[in-house]
Amino acid sequence: MNEQETKHSLDIDFRSTLQEYSDSLDRQFNFIQIGCNDGYMADPIFDLVKDNNWRGFLVDADLYYLE
């Protein structure tokens, strides 16, 4: 398995684990994302947040991405 395949498989495992954890809760799933850029472009959890109506606090040190 090459490095790209390893990264991709880890991404899938992370997303699946996060979804399963969210599904197991009996309450709203809340999160904090550090280093979010704009919270949309190339965000690894954007579609999960949108599809599941998760609530979160997004943080990035570079105001350029948040404006």
DSSP file (Angstrom, degrees, kcal/mol; ACC not computed):
  #  RESIDUE AA STRUCTURE BP1 BP2  ACC     N-H-->O    O-->H-N    N-H-->O    O-->H-N    TCO  KAPPA ALPHA  PHI   PSI    X-CA   Y-CA   Z-CA
    1    1 A M              0   0    0      0, 0.0     2,-0.1     0, 0.0     0, 0.0   0.000 360.0 360.0 360.0 129.1    0.0    0.0    0.0
    2    2 A N     >  -     0   0    0      1,-0.1     4,-2.1     4,-0.0     5,-0.2  -0.297 360.0 -96.5 -85.1 175.2    1.5    3.4   -1.0
    3    3 A E  H  > S+     0   0    0      1,-0.2     4,-2.5     2,-0.2     5,-0.2   0.867 121.9  51.8 -61.4 -39.8    1.4    6.6    1.1
    4    4 A Q  H  > S+     0   0    0      1,-0.2     4,-2.4     2,-0.2    -1,-0.2   0.915 110.3  48.4 -64.9 -42.2   -1.7    8.0   -0.7
    5    5 A E  H  > S+     0   0    0      2,-0.2     4,-2.6     1,-0.2    -1,-0.2   0.884 111.0  51.6 -64.6 -38.1   -3.7    4.8   -0.1
    6    6 A T  H  X S+     0   0    0     -4,-2.1     4,-2.1     2,-0.2    -2,-0.2   0.938 110.6  47.5 -63.7 -47.2   -2.7    4.8    3.5
    7    7 A K  H  X S+     0   0    0     -4,-2.5     4,-2.2     1,-0.2    -2,-0.2   0.923 113.6  48.7 -58.9 -44.4   -3.8    8.4    4.0
    8    8 A H  H  X S+     0   0    0     -4,-2.4     4,-2.4     1,-0.2    -2,-0.2   0.922 110.5  49.1 -64.3 -44.6   -7.1    7.7    2.3
    9    9 A S  H  X S+     0   0    0     -4,-2.6     4,-2.1     1,-0.2    -1,-0.2   0.869 111.2  50.6 -65.6 -34.3   -7.8    4.6    4.3
   10   10 A L  H  X S+     0   0    0     -4,-2.1     4,-2.6     2,-0.2    -1,-0.2   0.892 108.9  52.3 -67.4 -38.7   -7.1    6.5    7.5
   11   11 A D  H  X S+     0   0    0     -4,-2.2     4,-2.5     2,-0.2    -2,-0.2   0.923 110.1  47.8 -62.0 -44.7   -9.5    9.2    6.4
   12   12 A I  H  X S+     0   0    0     -4,-2.4     4,-2.6     1,-0.2     5,-0.2   0.919 112.2  49.3 -63.7 -43.9  -12.3    6.8    5.7
   13   13 A D  H  X S+     0   0    0     -4,-2.1     4,-2.6     2,-0.2    -2,-0.2   0.914 111.8  49.2 -62.4 -43.1  -11.7    5.1    9.1
   14   14 A F  H  X S+     0   0    0     -4,-2.6     4,-2.6     2,-0.2    -2,-0.2   0.939 113.1  46.1 -61.3 -47.7  -11.7    8.4   10.9
   15   15 A R  H  X S+     0   0    0     -4,-2.5     4,-2.5     2,-0.2    -2,-0.2   0.908 113.9  48.3 -64.1 -42.7  -14.9    9.5    9.2
   16   16 A S  H  X S+     0   0    0     -4,-2.6     4,-2.7     2,-0.2    -1,-0.2   0.917 112.5  48.8 -63.5 -43.5  -16.7    6.2    9.8
   17   17 A T  H  X S+     0   0    0     -4,-2.6     4,-2.4    -5,-0.2    -2,-0.2   0.911 111.8  49.0 -62.7 -43.1  -15.6    6.2   13.5
   18   18 A L  H  X S+     0   0    0     -4,-2.6     4,-2.4    -5,-0.2    -2,-0.2   0.914 112.5  47.9 -63.3 -43.5  -16.9    9.8   13.9
   19   19 A Q  H  X S+     0   0    0     -4,-2.5     4,-2.6     2,-0.2    -2,-0.2   0.923 111.7  49.8 -63.7 -44.7  -20.2    9.0   12.3
   20   20 A E  H  X S+     0   0    0     -4,-2.7     4,-1.4     2,-0.2    -2,-0.2   0.904 111.2  49.3 -62.1 -41.5  -20.7    5.8   14.4
   21   21 A Y  H  X S+     0   0    0     -4,-2.4     4,-0.7     2,-0.2     3,-0.4   0.937 111.6  48.8 -63.0 -46.1  -19.9    7.8   17.6
   22   22 A S  H >< S+     0   0    0     -4,-2.4     3,-1.1     1,-0.2     5,-0.2   0.916 110.0  51.9 -59.3 -43.9  -22.4   10.5   16.6
   23   23 A D  H 3< S+     0   0    0     -4,-2.6    -1,-0.2     1,-0.2    -2,-0.2   0.792 104.8  57.6 -63.4 -28.2  -25.0    7.9   15.8
   24   24 A S  H 3< S+     0   0    0     -4,-1.4    -1,-0.2    -3,-0.4    -2,-0.2   0.633  87.9  96.4 -79.6 -13.5  -24.5    6.3   19.2
   25   25 A L    <<  -     0   0    0     -3,-1.1     4,-0.1    -4,-0.7    -3,-0.0  -0.445  63.3-151.1 -79.1 149.7  -25.3    9.5   21.2
   26   26 A D  S    S+     0   0    0     -2,-0.1     2,-0.3     2,-0.1    -1,-0.1   0.030  80.9  48.6-102.9  25.1  -28.7   10.2   22.6
   27   27 A R  S    S-     0   0    0     -5,-0.2    -2,-0.1     0, 0.0     2,-0.1  -0.901 104.0 -60.7-149.3 175.0  -28.1   13.9   22.3
   28   28 A Q        -     0   0    0     -2,-0.3     2,-0.5     1,-0.1    -2,-0.1  -0.386  51.8-124.2 -62.1 135.7  -26.9   16.5   19.8
   29   29 A F        -     0   0    0     23,-0.2    26,-2.0    -2,-0.1     2,-0.3  -0.751  32.3-175.0 -84.7 125.4  -23.3   16.0   18.6
   30   30 A N  E     +a   55   0A   0     -2,-0.5     2,-0.3    24,-0.2    26,-0.2  -0.901   3.9 177.2-119.9 150.0  -21.1   19.0   19.2
   31   31 A F  E     -a   56   0A   0     24,-1.6    26,-2.0    -2,-0.3     2,-0.4  -0.962  26.3-140.1-148.0 162.2  -17.5   19.5   18.2
   32   32 A I  E     -a   57   0A   0     -2,-0.3     2,-0.6    24,-0.2    26,-0.2  -0.999  18.1-162.7-122.7 128.2  -14.5   21.9   18.1
   33   33 A Q  E     -a   58   0A   0     24,-2.5    26,-2.8    -2,-0.4     2,-0.4  -0.940   2.7-161.1-117.0 112.6  -12.4   22.0   15.0
   34   34 A I  E    S+a   59   0A   0     -2,-0.6    26,-0.2     1,-0.2    24,-0.1  -0.780  78.0  21.1 -91.7 130.4   -9.0   23.6   15.3
   35   35 A G  S    S+     0   0    0     24,-2.3    25,-0.2    -2,-0.4    -1,-0.2   0.924  74.4 157.2  80.2  47.9   -7.4   24.6   12.0
   36   36 A C    >   -     0   0    0     23,-1.9     3,-2.8    -3,-0.4     2,-0.3   0.564  26.7-162.1 -84.0  -9.4  -10.6   24.8   10.1
   37   37 A N  T 3  S-     0   0    0      1,-0.3    -1,-0.3    22,-0.2    -2,-0.1  -0.495  79.4 -22.7  54.1-118.1   -9.5   27.2    7.3
   38   38 A D  T 3  S-     0   0    0     -2,-0.3    -1,-0.3     3,-0.3    -2,-0.1   0.428  87.7-118.6 -99.1   1.8  -13.0   28.3    6.1
   39   39 A G  S <  S+     0   0    0     -3,-2.8    -2,-0.1     2,-0.2     3,-0.1   0.550 100.5  52.9  76.5   7.1  -14.8   25.2    7.4
   40   40 A Y  S >  S+     0   0    0     -4,-0.2     3,-1.8     1,-0.2     2,-0.3   0.561  79.6  78.4-133.1 -63.5  -15.8   24.2    3.9
   41   41 A M  T 3  S-     0   0    0      1,-0.3    -3,-0.3     5,-0.1    -1,-0.2  -0.407 120.9 -14.0 -66.3 121.8  -13.1   23.9    1.2
   42   42 A A  T 3  S+     0   0    0     -2,-0.3    -1,-0.3     1,-0.2    -3,-0.0   0.723  92.4 156.8  58.8  25.3  -11.2   20.7    1.6
   43   43 A D    X   -     0   0    0     -3,-1.8     3,-0.7     1,-0.1     4,-0.4  -0.703  38.7-148.0 -82.0 125.1  -12.7   20.1    5.0
   44   44 A P  T 3  S+     0   0    0      0, 0.0    -1,-0.1     0, 0.0     4,-0.1   0.661  94.4  32.4 -71.1 -14.6  -12.7   16.4    5.9
   45   45 A I  T 3> S+     0   0    0      2,-0.1     4,-2.6     1,-0.1     5,-0.2   0.363  83.4 106.4-121.4   6.1  -15.9   16.6    8.0
   46   46 A F  H <> S+     0   0    0     -3,-0.7     4,-2.6     1,-0.2     5,-0.2   0.914  83.9  47.0 -54.0 -48.5  -18.0   19.3    6.2
   47   47 A D  H  > S+     0   0    0     -4,-0.4     4,-2.8     1,-0.2    -1,-0.2   0.859 111.8  51.2 -65.9 -33.7  -20.4   16.8    4.6
   48   48 A L  H  > S+     0   0    0     -3,-0.2     4,-1.9     2,-0.2     6,-0.3   0.918 111.2  48.5 -65.7 -42.3  -20.8   15.0    8.0
   49   49 A V  H  X>S+     0   0    0     -4,-2.6     5,-1.5     2,-0.2     4,-0.8   0.939 116.5  42.7 -61.4 -47.7  -21.6   18.2    9.7
   50   50 A K  H ><5S+     0   0    0     -4,-2.6     3,-0.6    -5,-0.2    -2,-0.2   0.935 116.0  46.4 -65.8 -48.4  -24.1   19.3    7.1
   51   51 A D  H 3<5S+     0   0    0     -4,-2.8    -1,-0.2     1,-0.2    -2,-0.2   0.789 121.8  36.5 -67.4 -28.4  -25.8   15.9    6.7
   52   52 A N  H 3<5S-     0   0    0     -4,-1.9    -1,-0.2    -5,-0.2   -23,-0.2   0.384 102.2-124.4-107.3   2.0  -26.1   15.3   10.5
   53   53 A N  T <<5 +     0   0    0     -4,-0.8    -3,-0.2    -3,-0.6    -4,-0.1   0.872  45.6 177.0  54.9  39.7  -26.8   18.9   11.6
   54   54 A W      < -     0   0    0     -5,-1.5     2,-0.4    -6,-0.3   -24,-0.2  -0.371  23.4-134.8 -69.2 154.0  -23.9   18.8   14.0
   55   55 A R  E     +a   30   0A   0    -26,-2.0   -24,-1.6    -2,-0.1     2,-0.3  -0.919  33.7 164.6-110.6 138.7  -23.1   21.9   15.9
   56   56 A G  E     -a   31   0A   0     -2,-0.4     2,-0.5   -26,-0.2   -24,-0.2  -0.960  39.6-127.5-152.1 167.9  -19.5   23.1   16.2
   57   57 A F  E     -a   32   0A   0    -26,-2.0   -24,-2.5    -2,-0.3     2,-0.4  -0.982  28.7-157.1-119.2 116.4  -17.0   25.7   17.0
   58   58 A L  E     -a   33   0A   0     -2,-0.5     2,-0.4   -26,-0.2   -24,-0.2  -0.828  10.2-172.9-102.6 132.5  -14.5   26.4   14.2
   59   59 A V  E     +a   34   0A   0    -26,-2.8   -24,-2.3    -2,-0.4   -23,-1.9  -0.980  12.1 162.0-128.1 132.7  -11.1   27.9   15.0
   60   60 A D        -     0   0    0     -2,-0.4     6,-0.1   -25,-0.2   -26,-0.0  -0.974  31.9-146.1-147.0 139.2   -8.4   29.1   12.7
   61   61 A A  S    S+     0   0    0     -2,-0.3     2,-0.8     1,-0.1    -1,-0.1   0.685  84.6  77.6 -76.5 -18.6   -5.5   31.5   13.5
   62   62 A D    >>  -     0   0    0      1,-0.2     3,-1.3   -25,-0.0     4,-0.6  -0.830  63.6-163.1 -98.8 107.8   -5.5   33.0    9.9
   63   63 A L  H >> S+     0   0    0     -2,-0.8     4,-1.1     1,-0.3     3,-0.7   0.731  81.1  79.2 -60.8 -23.0   -8.4   35.5    9.5
   64   64 A Y  H 34 S+     0   0    0      1,-0.3     3,-0.5     2,-0.2    -1,-0.3   0.884  95.0  46.0 -52.6 -42.1   -8.0   35.3    5.7
   65   65 A Y  H <4 S+     0   0    0     -3,-1.3    -1,-0.3     1,-0.2    -2,-0.2   0.733 112.3  50.0 -75.9 -22.5   -9.9   32.0    5.7
   66   66 A L  H <<        0   0    0     -3,-0.7    -1,-0.2    -4,-0.6    -2,-0.2   0.520 360.0 360.0 -97.2  -5.9  -12.7   33.2    8.0
   67   67 A E     <        0   0    0     -4,-1.1    -1,-0.2    -3,-0.5    -2,-0.1   0.463 360.0 360.0 -88.0 360.0  -13.6   36.4    6.2
